[in-house]
Amino acid sequence: MKFAILVNEGPYNHQASDSAYQFVKAALEKGHEIFRVFFYYDGVLNATKYAEPPQDDRNVGKNWAALAESHKLDLVVCVAAGLRRGIVDDSLAPGFRISGLGQLIEAGIQADRLVAFGD
């Protein structure tokens, strides 16, 4: 099955990002395809390279980047939501890219299922 993933919440204020990450990881391990992961609303905060969580906490952005690198995932950050929150090209962690809502629409069309995490 081919999935598109929508992440609407930030990495440390809600479980949605962790749940999305675990879902994607499990889907890949089961042989499913991830067409795209789209970060929207506060979900764009997952993409910043400036987040420095405490050493005993997980680094959600780095987890996403590592998963994207190892599985060639397309991690897309909504440009409008990003700009509202200070996320621009220079602040992106490796593996993320900025684009528009058209990428979400395309993902919904191309995938068998669009799974949303967060409000």
Long-range contacts (C-beta under 8 A, 24 or more apart in sequence): 1-27, 1-32, 1-33, 1-112, 1-113, 2-32, 2-33, 2-34, 2-35, 2-110, 2-111, 2-112, 2-113, 3-27, 3-32, 3-33, 3-34, 3-35, 3-111, 3-112, 3-113, 3-114, 3-115, 4-34, 4-35, 4-36, 4-37, 4-38, 4-104, 4-107, 4-108, 4-110, 4-111, 4-113, 4-114, 4-115, 5-34, 5-36, 5-37, 5-38, 5-114, 5-115, 5-116, 5-117, 6-38, 6-40, 6-43, 6-104, 6-114, 6-115, 6-116, 6-117, 7-37, 7-38, 7-39, 7-40, 7-43, 7-46, 7-117, 7-118, 8-40, 8-41, 8-42, 8-43, 8-116, 8-117, 8-118, 8-119, 9-41, 9-42, 9-43, 9-117, 9-118, 9-119, 10-42, 10-43, 10-45, 10-46, 11-45, 11-46, 11-51, 11-60, 11-61, 12-53, 12-60, 13-42, 14-42, 14-118, 16-43, 16-117, 16-118, 17-43, 17-46, 17-60, 17-117, 17-118, 18-58, 18-60, 19-117, 20-115, 20-117, 21-60, 21-63, 21-64, 21-67, 23-115, 23-117, 24-67, 24-73, 25-67, 28-67, 28-71, 34-71, 34-73, 35-74, 35-107, 35-110, 35-111, 36-73, 36-74, 36-75, 36-76, 36-103, 36-106, 36-107, 36-110, 36-111, 37-64, 37-68, 37-73, 37-74, 37-75, 37-76, 38-76, 38-78, 38-103, 38-104, 38-107, 39-75, 39-76, 39-77, 39-78, 39-81, 39-96, 40-78, 40-81, 40-104, 41-78, 41-81, 41-118, 41-119, 42-81, 42-85, 42-118, 43-81, 43-118, 44-77, 44-78, 44-81, 44-82, 44-85, 44-87, 45-85, 45-87, 47-75, 47-77, 47-82, 47-87, 47-91, 47-92, 47-93, 47-96, 48-87, 48-91, 48-92, 48-93, 49-91, 49-92, 49-93, 49-94, 50-91, 61-93, 62-93, 64-93, 64-95, 64-96, 65-93, 65-94, 65-95, 65-96, 66-95, 68-95, 68-96, 69-94, 69-95, 76-103, 76-104, 78-104
